[in-house]
Amino acid sequence: MGAWLNRIWCEDALQGLARIPDASVDLLIADPPYGLGKDYGNDSDKLDAGAYLEWTRQWVDAALPKLKSNGSLYIFLTWRYSPEIFVMLKQRMTMINEIIWDRRVPSMGGSTRRFSSVHDTIGFFARARDYYFDLDAVRIPYDAETKKARSRSIFVGAKWLEIGYNPKDVWSVSRLHREHRERADHPTQKPLEVVERMVKASCPPGGVVLDPFMGSGTTAVAARRCGRNYVGFELNPDYCALIDNRLAGLDKPEAA
Ligand SMILES: C[S@@+](CC[C@H](N)C(=O)[O-])C[C@H]1O[C@@H](n2cnc3c(N)ncnc32)[C@H](O)[C@@H]1O
C-alpha cells in the first residue's frame, strides 16, 4: 500500500492529485463546489462561469488518469452547470447514467418565478465498457407487503423478488437536516446512504476510492464503513479536522 493511501491531504486537489500514481484508483467520487457562491471558508465557490468551467476542466484532466481502466466516476452537480460538464466528460468517458438525487426537501413556500429546485444531478461515467459494477451489492429488498402482494403462483420463487430491485436512477434520500445524527458542521454534507451506494456498486471490496473535494469526509467514512481504501483532498483546515474526527468516531465501539 502506498504512503498516499488512507489519508486526507489538507491541500488543493490540483496539487495533491500529483501524489497519486496513475491507474491506481477504482472509483472517483467528486463533489466539487457547485459554482453557486457557497461559503466553504475559502473562495473556491466564487468563480464566474468561464473560470469555473476552466477550473473544472483542469481538475478533471488531472484526476481521470488516476482511474484504473475499469474504473468509474460519480460527480455531484446542479442543473446550472451539469449540461456543460456532462459534455466535457462525454468527450473523455462513457456516460452510464444521469442520477437524480431527490433531496426530499419539504414543501414550504419556495421560489415564485420558477419551480423550486430540490435535486442534485449526479453523472455516472466509466472509462471503458468492462467497468466494475456490482448491482447485487446495492439491490433494495422488497418489503414484506410487496412480497405478499406478489404471492400469486406466477411470482412464487421468482429470483428478482428474493434478491431485491435495482435502485433505479432517481434516488430519494433525505438531505441531512440540522438534527440528523450524521450531520457534521459542513454546508453541503452528503448522506452516507447516497455515497455508500456508489462505493458498493462501483468499487470492489478492498479497492480504492478517490475524492478530490472531501468536505466533511463523507466519502472517506463511507469507504471505511464498506471495507474500501480512500484518499482525498480538502482545502479548508477546519474541515480537515472535522474529517479526522469523523474517521476517529468509526473506531469507537458504538459506531460499529
Ligand atoms: C461540495 S463540498 C464537498 C462535500 C462533501 N461531499 C461532504 O459530504 O461533506 C466541496 C468541498 O471542496 C472543497 N474545495 C474547494 N476547492 C478545493 C480544491 N481546489 N481542493 C481541495 N478542496 C477544495 C471545499 O472547501 C468544500 O469543502
The ligand as a Gaussian input file, in Angstrom:
#p B3LYP/6-31G(d) Opt

LIG

0 1
 C      -19.452000      20.325000      -2.134000
 S      -18.260000      20.301000      -0.856000
 C      -17.978000      18.570000      -0.573000
 C      -18.921000      17.982000       0.461000
 C      -18.659000      16.530000       0.771000
 N      -19.037000      15.666000      -0.322000
 C      -19.370000      16.102000       2.050000
 O      -20.210000      15.177000       2.017000
 O      -19.098000      16.691000       3.088000
 C      -16.823000      20.826000      -1.694000
 C      -15.581000      20.952000      -0.809000
 O      -14.444000      21.141000      -1.671000
 C      -13.515000      21.966000      -1.000000
 N      -12.631000      22.530000      -2.040000
 C      -12.917000      23.526000      -2.899000
 N      -11.901000      23.717000      -3.769000
 C      -10.961000      22.784000      -3.470000
 C       -9.698000      22.457000      -4.015000
 N       -9.195000      23.123000      -5.053000
 N       -9.003000      21.434000      -3.469000
 C       -9.499000      20.747000      -2.403000
 N      -10.700000      21.024000      -1.843000
 C      -11.429000      22.019000      -2.368000
 C      -14.377000      22.988000      -0.271000
 O      -13.667000      23.596000       0.814000
 C      -15.581000      22.136000       0.162000
 O      -15.430000      21.655000       1.491000

